[in-house]
Amino acid sequence: MAQEEAQKSADVVVVSAEKPMTDDKEVTVPAPVPEKEVTPPVASDEKVAAEAEAEKAAPVKEEETVVAEKVVVPTPEELEKKALEEFKELVREALNKREFTAPPPPPVKEEKAEEKKPAEESKEEDKTDEKKEEEKQEEAVKTEEKPSEPAAAPAETKPEEKEAVPVTTEKATGGEEDETKTVEAIEESIVSVTPQESAAEETTVVAEAEPVEPEEVSIYGVPLLQDERSDVILLKFLRARDFKVKEALTMLKNTVQWRKENKIDELIEAEAGEEASEFEKMVFAHGVDKEGHVVIYSSYGEFQNKELFSDKEKLNKFLNWRIQLQEKCVRALDFSSPDAKSSFVFVSDFRNAPGLGKRALWQFIRRAVKQFEDNYPEFATRELFINVPWWYIPYYKTFGSIITSPRTRSKMVLAGPSKSADTIFKYISPEQVPVKYGGLSKDIPSTNGDTVTEAIVKPAAKYTIELPASEACTLSWELRVLGADVSYGAQFEPTTEGSYVVIVSKNRKIGLTDEPVITDSFKVGEPGKIVITIDNQTSKKKKVLYRFKTQPKSDI
């Protein structure tokens, strides 16, 4: 029996030793412990801990590998949407905390001194009250000690007992009146202080618990977070700060503050001054580009006008008028959706612009441009600098442009005098370009759909234009040759045999000083065509712009 029990115990030991072996095989741990060797309990705990660490380590690596394989790079549209939602949340929080309202100015030093005086007086009063209370307590103690003096303790008593005896005698002798007075004085002092503290606490709690209504802020006439128009505006601030949400929020707060300080909402309603008619020659909105963006033209040559810009006061008047014009143009834009045309094309004309010697004037221009960049961000879809003089190119490359934002600078296109018209026509149709800048549009841009045709006249060659007329009507046309210095002539050629050719306009030389746009018309009595001839005898090619329309005889 003893042998069987020993054999069973041995079997038990072997089985218990085999269990971790099966576990080791599942976890893929090094070679198992032989059966003959009995692992002590401490060693098995260490192995279990090691196995647990191995089990923890193994799946983590697998998970990391799986996650790395499943990573999906978000699209720019998704990143933009995520940044916008985060930005809107920060703006909402700022509105709830009324962070767009400027903090009150710091108090004047005199006021601080006046505020300190009552505080010091109150401290002195508190100190005198404390002294009075201490004096009352000392008097109360003295009155308590007086009756206890005759009842002195025996000489054999210890010092500790001497101090304790008066207290016991006071209680025993019944100095109750003195005690009640002392207690009442203490209670009075406590009662007089406690209500004040509790009242102060109550007022503090009430002030904190009062609900604060969210701040209402509008920018460019659009209330923030009220509708989709606000999203389009917030995206402009995000793009201006490369979608860094916190920096965009700071920029938005600064813009709101700038608008309040300069009273933009009042400025837009203000009447224009006497100089407005002159200012309108410098900066004006005219037509749209090929994509539908409003075009704003600026002429830097007008800064040479000493009557308008002789001092800082007149420059500031111009700046206020320019801000007013910008705000009106911005409020006329469509912010209903991201696809709407909510930005401008700026054309800056450098013809006869002041030279680098007028440093103060250029500093003013730079400061004005910086204000527009900071407070009207991402409102420029393109910047066309035309008639750029030779001295501006090295200035631009060496010292940078008057446009300071890298994003805005990337939208800039510079063109010298000979390439200015071609540069403009690349982005704006000739019928939308003012005559002043090479187009055919006069006071009001064409809205009747009369498109302009462009043609090239080769050097030392002639070019003919045919305008058909199938019935009796009045045929009108406008024509312009960029660079001029060509000959122009027009005649009517009827299609009926036996009819005569009619000279509409004799051949004549067109110089640079002549009217840039040739306007002509002819009353057609029978079917035929108007033939216009452009003779270019120069060594340079010329660009011709023309358009025409017919008016039936019944409408005449």
C-alpha positions in Angstrom: 0.0 0.0 0.0 2.8 2.3 0.9 4.5 1.7 -2.5 1.2 2.4 -4.3 0.7 5.7 -2.5 4.3 6.7 -3.2 3.7 5.8 -6.9 0.5 7.9 -6.9 2.3 10.9 -5.4 5.0 10.6 -8.0 2.4 10.5 -10.7 0.9 13.6 -9.3 4.3 15.4 -9.4 4.8 14.3 -12.9 1.4 15.5 -14.0 1.8 18.9 -12.3 5.1 19.2 -14.0 3.6 18.3 -17.4 1.0 21.0 -17.3 3.4 23.9 -17.7 5.0 21.9 -20.5 1.9 21.9 -22.5 1.5 25.7 -21.8 5.1 26.2 -22.9 4.4 24.6 -26.2 1.5 26.9 -26.9 3.5 30.0 -26.1 6.7 28.7 -27.8 9.0 29.0 -24.9 12.5 27.3 -24.7 13.0 23.5 -23.9 10.8 22.1 -21.1 12.1 21.0 -17.7 13.0 17.3 -17.5 10.6 15.1 -15.4 13.3 14.0 -12.9 14.0 17.6 -11.9 11.4 19.0 -9.6 11.1 22.8 -10.1 10.7 24.7 -6.8 7.7 26.9 -6.3 9.8 30.1 -6.6 11.2 29.0 -10.0 7.8 28.2 -11.3 6.5 31.7 -10.3 9.4 33.2 -12.2 8.6 31.2 -15.3 4.9 32.1 -15.1 5.9 35.8 -14.9 8.3 35.4 -17.8 5.6 33.6 -19.8 3.1 36.3 -19.0 5.5 39.0 -20.2 6.1 37.0 -23.4 2.4 36.6 -24.0 1.9 40.4 -23.5 4.8 41.2 -25.7 3.9 38.9 -28.6 0.3 40.2 -29.4 1.4 43.9 -29.1 3.8 43.4 -32.0 1.1 41.7 -34.0 -1.4 44.5 -33.3 1.1 47.2 -34.2 1.8 45.4 -37.5 -1.9 45.1 -38.3 -2.6 48.7 -37.4 0.3 49.8 -39.6 -1.1 47.9 -42.5 -4.6 49.4 -42.1 -3.5 53.1 -41.9 -5.5 55.2 -44.3 -4.1 58.6 -45.3 -6.9 61.2 -45.1 -7.6 63.3 -48.1 -7.1 67.1 -48.1 -10.9 67.5 -48.1 -11.2 65.4 -45.0 -8.4 67.2 -43.2 -10.0 70.5 -44.2 -13.3 69.4 -42.8 -11.8 68.1 -39.6 -9.9 71.4 -39.1 -13.0 73.4 -39.7 -15.0 71.4 -37.2 -12.3 71.9 -34.6 -12.0 75.6 -35.4 -15.8 76.0 -35.1 -15.7 74.4 -31.7 -13.0 76.8 -30.5 -14.9 79.7 -31.8 -18.1 78.5 -30.1 -16.2 78.2 -26.8 -14.7 81.7 -27.3 -18.2 83.1 -27.9 -19.5 81.4 -24.8 -16.7 82.9 -22.7 -17.1 86.3 -24.4 -13.4 86.2 -25.4 -13.9 88.4 -28.5 -14.7 91.4 -26.3 -11.5 93.3 -25.4 -10.7 93.3 -21.7 -11.2 96.6 -19.9 -8.2 99.0 -19.7 -6.0 98.8 -16.6 -7.1 101.2 -13.8 -5.1 104.5 -13.3 -2.5 104.5 -10.6 -4.5 107.2 -8.6 -7.5 104.9 -8.5 -5.3 102.1 -7.2 -4.1 104.3 -4.4 -7.6 105.3 -3.5 -8.6 101.7 -3.5 -5.7 100.8 -1.2 -6.7 103.4 1.4 -10.0 101.9 2.5 -8.4 98.4 2.5 -5.6 99.7 4.9 -8.2 101.5 7.0 -10.3 98.3 7.2 -7.1 96.4 8.2 -6.4 98.9 11.0 -10.0 98.7 12.2 -9.7 94.9 12.2 -6.5 95.2 14.2 -8.1 97.6 16.8 -11.1 95.2 17.1 -8.7 92.4 17.7 -6.8 94.4 20.3 -10.1 95.3 22.0 -11.1 91.7 22.1 -7.7 90.7 23.6 -8.0 93.4 26.2 -11.5 92.1 27.1 -10.2 88.6 27.4 -7.2 89.7 29.6 -9.6 91.6 31.9 -11.8 88.6 32.1 -8.8 86.4 33.0 -7.7 88.9 35.6 -11.2 89.0 37.2 -11.1 85.2 37.3 -7.7 85.1 38.9 -8.5 87.6 41.7 -10.9 85.5 43.7 -8.6 82.5 43.3 -5.5 84.2 44.9 -6.5 83.7 48.6 -7.1 80.0 48.0 -3.4 79.3 47.5 -2.2 75.7 47.3 0.0 74.1 50.0 3.7 74.4 49.6 4.0 70.7 49.0 2.0 70.8 45.8 3.8 70.6 42.5 4.0 73.4 39.9 1.5 71.7 37.7 -1.0 71.5 40.4 -0.6 75.3 41.1 -1.8 76.1 37.6 -4.7 73.7 37.8 -6.0 74.8 41.2 -7.3 78.2 40.1 -9.4 76.6 37.4 -10.9 74.1 39.8 -11.5 76.8 42.4 -13.1 79.0 39.7 -15.5 76.3 38.9 -16.0 75.5 42.6 -16.2 79.1 43.8 -18.8 79.7 41.1 -17.3 82.6 39.1 -20.1 81.9 36.7 -20.9 85.6 36.0 -17.4 86.3 34.8 -17.4 83.1 32.7 -20.7 84.0 31.1 -19.5 87.5 30.3 -16.4 86.1 28.7 -18.3 83.5 26.7 -20.9 86.1 25.6 -18.1 88.4 24.4 -16.5 85.6 22.4 -19.9 84.7 21.0 -20.6 88.3 20.1 -17.3 88.5 18.2 -18.0 85.3 16.4 -21.5 86.3 15.5 -20.4 89.7 14.2 -17.8 88.1 11.9 -19.6 85.0 10.6 -22.5 86.7 8.8 -20.1 88.9 6.8 -18.0 86.0 5.7 -21.0 83.9 4.8 -22.5 86.8 2.9 -19.3 87.3 1.0 -19.3 83.7 0.1 -22.9 83.8 -1.0 -22.3 86.8 -3.2 -19.3 85.1 -4.8 -21.3 81.9 -5.5 -24.2 83.9 -6.9 -21.8 85.9 -9.2 -20.2 82.7 -10.5 -23.6 80.9 -10.9 -25.1 83.7 -13.0 -25.6 82.4 -16.6 -23.6 84.4 -19.2 -25.1 84.7 -22.6 -22.9 83.8 -25.5 -21.3 86.8 -27.4 -22.7 87.7 -30.8 -20.0 88.6 -33.3 -20.4 89.4 -36.9 -17.7 89.8 -39.5 -18.1 91.2 -43.0 -21.8 91.4 -42.2 -22.1 87.6 -41.5 -22.8 86.4 -37.9 -20.3 83.8 -36.7 -21.6 80.2 -36.5 -25.1 81.2 -37.6 -25.2 79.6 -41.1 -23.1 78.1 -43.9 -21.7 81.6 -44.9 -19.8 81.6 -41.7 -18.0 78.3 -42.7 -16.7 79.9 -45.9 -15.2 82.8 -43.9 -13.7 80.6 -41.2 -12.0 78.6 -43.9 -10.3 81.7 -45.1 -8.7 82.2 -41.7 -7.7 78.6 -41.6 -6.0 78.7 -45.0 -4.2 81.9 -44.0 -2.6 80.0 -41.1 -2.0 76.7 -42.9 -4.9 75.1 -41.0 -3.3 75.6 -37.6 -6.5 76.0 -35.6 -5.2 77.9 -32.6 -3.3 80.4 -34.8 -6.4 80.9 -36.9 -8.4 81.6 -33.8 -5.9 84.2 -32.7 -6.0 85.8 -36.1 -9.8 85.9 -36.0 -9.9 87.5 -32.6 -7.4 90.1 -33.7 -9.5 90.9 -36.8 -12.7 91.3 -34.7 -10.8 93.6 -32.4 -9.4 95.6 -35.3 -12.8 96.0 -36.8 -14.2 97.3 -33.4 -11.3 99.7 -33.0 -11.7 101.1 -36.5 -15.6 101.1 -36.3 -15.9 99.3 -39.7 -19.7 98.9 -39.4 -20.0 102.6 -39.0 -17.4 103.4 -41.6 -19.3 101.5 -44.3 -22.3 103.8 -43.8 -20.2 107.0 -43.7 -20.5 109.5 -46.6 -17.5 109.8 -49.0 -15.4 113.0 -48.6 -14.5 115.5 -51.2 -11.5 113.5 -52.3 -13.6 110.4 -53.2 -13.8 111.3 -56.8 -10.0 111.5 -57.1 -9.6 108.3 -55.0 -11.9 106.4 -57.4 -9.4 107.0 -60.2 -6.8 105.1 -58.2 -8.8 102.1 -57.0 -12.0 100.8 -58.5 -13.8 97.5 -59.2 -14.6 96.7 -62.8 -15.9 93.5 -64.4 -15.0 89.9 -63.6 -12.4 87.5 -64.7 -12.9 84.4 -66.8 -13.9 82.4 -63.7 -16.4 85.0 -62.4 -14.2 86.7 -59.7 -14.7 90.5 -59.3 -11.6 92.4 -60.4 -10.2 95.4 -58.4 -7.7 97.7 -60.1 -5.1 99.9 -58.3 -3.0 102.5 -59.9 0.2 103.3 -58.0 1.1 106.1 -60.4 -1.6 108.3 -58.8 0.5 108.5 -55.6 2.5 111.1 -57.4 -0.4 113.5 -56.9 1.0 115.9 -54.4 -2.3 117.6 -53.7 -3.8 114.3 -52.5 -0.8 112.8 -50.7 1.1 115.7 -49.4 0.9 114.7 -45.7 0.0 111.8 -43.4 -3.5 113.1 -42.7 -4.4 112.9 -46.4 -2.8 109.4 -46.6 -5.0 108.3 -43.7 -8.1 109.6 -45.4 -7.2 107.6 -48.4 -6.7 104.5 -46.3 -10.1 104.9 -44.6 -11.7 105.3 -48.0 -9.9 102.2 -49.3 -11.0 100.1 -46.3 -14.6 101.4 -46.9 -14.4 100.3 -50.6 -12.9 96.9 -49.6 -15.6 96.3 -47.0 -18.4 97.1 -49.6 -16.9 94.8 -52.2 -16.5 92.0 -49.6 -20.1 92.3 -48.4 -21.3 92.1 -52.0 -19.7 88.7 -52.4 -21.6 85.4 -52.2 -20.6 83.3 -49.1 -23.5 80.8 -49.5 -21.2 77.9 -50.4 -17.5 77.0 -50.8 -18.1 76.9 -54.5 -19.2 80.5 -54.7 -16.9 83.2 -56.0 -15.9 84.7 -52.6 -12.6 86.3 -53.6 -11.1 88.9 -55.9 -8.5 89.3 -58.7 -6.3 92.3 -57.9 -4.6 94.2 -60.8 -1.9 96.6 -59.6 -0.6 99.0 -62.2 2.9 100.3 -61.6 3.1 102.7 -64.5 4.6 106.0 -63.3 4.7 104.6 -59.7 6.9 106.6 -57.2 10.5 105.6 -57.1 12.4 104.0 -54.2 13.5 107.5 -53.1 10.0 108.1 -51.6 10.6 105.7 -48.8 7.9 107.1 -46.5 5.3 106.6 -49.2 6.3 103.0 -49.8 6.3 102.4 -46.0 2.7 103.6 -45.9 1.8 101.4 -48.9 3.4 98.4 -47.2 1.5 99.1 -43.9 -1.8 99.4 -45.8 -1.2 96.1 -47.6 -0.3 94.4 -44.3 -3.6 95.6 -42.8 -5.6 94.1 -45.7 -3.6 90.8 -45.4 -4.3 90.5 -41.7 -7.9 91.5 -41.7 -9.1 90.3 -45.1 -7.3 87.0 -45.4 -7.5 84.8 -48.5 -9.6 87.3 -50.5 -7.1 87.4 -53.3 -7.4 84.5 -55.8 -4.7 86.2 -58.0 -2.5 89.3 -57.9 -1.5 90.7 -61.3 1.3 93.3 -61.2 1.4 95.1 -64.6 3.7 97.7 -66.1 6.3 96.8 -63.6 9.4 99.0 -64.0 12.9 97.7 -64.2 13.8 98.9 -60.8 11.0 97.0 -59.1 12.3 93.5 -60.2 15.6 93.7 -58.2 13.7 95.3 -55.3 11.2 92.4 -55.3 14.0 89.8 -55.4 16.2 91.4 -52.8 13.9 92.9 -50.2 10.7 91.0 -50.9 7.4 92.3 -52.1 5.0 94.7 -50.5 2.9 91.5 -50.3 4.2 89.9 -47.1 2.1 86.7 -47.0 3.8 83.7 -48.7 0.5 82.3 -49.8 -0.5 85.6 -51.4 2.9 86.0 -52.9 2.5 82.6 -54.6 -0.5 84.0 -56.4 1.4 87.0 -57.9 2.2 87.4 -61.5 4.6 90.2 -62.6 4.6 91.6 -66.1 6.5 94.4 -67.7 5.0 97.1 -70.0 5.2 95.1 -73.2 3.6 92.0 -71.6 0.9 93.6 -69.5 -2.0 93.4 -71.9 -1.3 89.7 -72.7 -1.0 88.9 -69.0 -4.4 90.5 -68.2 -6.1 88.8 -71.2 -4.8 85.5 -70.0 -7.1 85.7 -66.9 -9.7 88.4 -67.9 -11.6 88.6 -71.2 -10.9 91.8 -73.2 -14.6 92.9 -73.1 -14.3 93.0 -69.3 -11.0 94.9 -69.3 -11.1 98.7 -69.1 -9.8 100.6 -72.1 -7.1 102.1 -69.8 -5.6 98.7 -69.5 -5.9 97.5 -73.1 -9.4 96.2 -73.2 -12.6 97.3 -74.9 -14.7 98.0 -71.8 -15.4 101.6 -71.1 -17.5 102.9 -68.2 -19.5 99.8 -67.6 -18.4 96.2 -68.5 -20.3 94.5 -71.4 -23.3 92.5 -70.2 -25.0 91.9 -73.5 -22.9 88.9 -74.5 -20.9 90.7 -77.2 -17.7 88.7 -77.0 -14.4 90.1 -78.2 -12.4 88.3 -80.8 -8.6 88.3 -80.7 -6.3 88.1 -83.7 -2.6 88.4 -84.4 -1.2 90.5 -87.2 2.2 89.3 -88.3 5.1 91.7 -89.0 5.1 93.4 -92.4 1.7 91.8 -93.2 -2.0 92.7 -93.7 -4.9 91.2 -91.9 -8.6 91.4 -92.9 -11.7 91.1 -90.8 -15.1 90.3 -92.4 -18.4 91.3 -90.6 -21.4 89.7 -92.5 -24.7 91.5 -93.0 -27.5 89.3 -94.5 -30.2 92.0 -94.5 -30.8 95.7 -94.2 -29.5 96.7 -90.8 -27.1 98.9 -89.0 -23.8 97.2 -88.3 -21.6 98.6 -85.5 -18.1 97.5 -84.4 -15.3 98.3 -82.0 -11.7 97.6 -82.8 -8.4 98.0 -81.0 -4.8 97.3 -82.1 -2.5 96.9 -79.1 0.7 98.9 -79.7 -1.0 100.8 -82.6 1.4 102.0 -85.3 -0.6 100.4 -88.0 -3.0 101.4 -90.9 -6.7 100.9 -90.7 -9.4 101.0 -93.4 -13.0 99.6 -93.8 -15.4 99.2 -96.7 -18.8 97.5 -97.5 -18.8 94.9 -100.2 -22.4 93.8 -101.4 -23.1 90.3 -102.5 -25.4 91.4 -105.3 -23.6 91.4 -108.7 -23.4 94.8 -110.2 -23.5 96.7 -106.9 -20.7 99.0 -106.0 -18.2 98.8 -103.1 -18.7 101.6 -100.5 -15.8 103.1 -98.6 -16.7 103.3 -95.0 -13.4 104.5 -93.6 -10.4 105.6 -95.7 -7.0 104.0 -94.8 -5.3 106.0 -92.1 -2.4 105.6 -89.8 -3.2 104.8 -86.1 -0.6 106.1 -83.7 0.0 105.7 -80.0 -1.5 109.1 -79.3 -4.8 108.4 -81.2 -8.0 107.1 -79.6 -7.1 103.5 -78.5 -10.5 102.1 -79.5 -11.9 102.7 -83.0 -15.7 102.8 -83.0 -17.5 102.8 -86.3 -20.8 101.8 -87.9 -22.6 101.5 -91.3 -26.2 101.4 -92.5 -26.5 98.4 -94.7 -29.2 98.6 -97.4 -28.6 95.2 -99.0 -26.9 91.9 -98.1 -23.1 92.1 -98.0 -20.2 92.4 -95.6 -17.9 94.9 -94.0 -14.3 94.2 -94.7 -11.7 95.8 -92.3 -8.0 95.8 -93.3 -5.1 96.2 -90.8 -1.8 96.8 -92.4 1.2 96.2 -90.1 4.5 97.4 -91.6 6.5 97.2 -88.4 8.9 94.4 -87.4 6.7 93.4 -84.4 3.5 91.4 -84.4 0.4 93.2 -83.2 -2.7 91.9 -81.4 -6.1 93.0 -82.7 -9.3 93.0 -80.5 -12.7 93.5 -82.1 -16.4 92.9 -81.7 -19.5 93.8 -83.6 -23.3 93.7 -83.4 -26.2 94.3 -85.9 -29.4 96.2 -85.3 -32.3 95.3 -87.7 -33.8 98.2 -89.7 -37.2 97.8 -88.1 -35.6 98.7 -84.7 -33.9 101.8 -86.0 
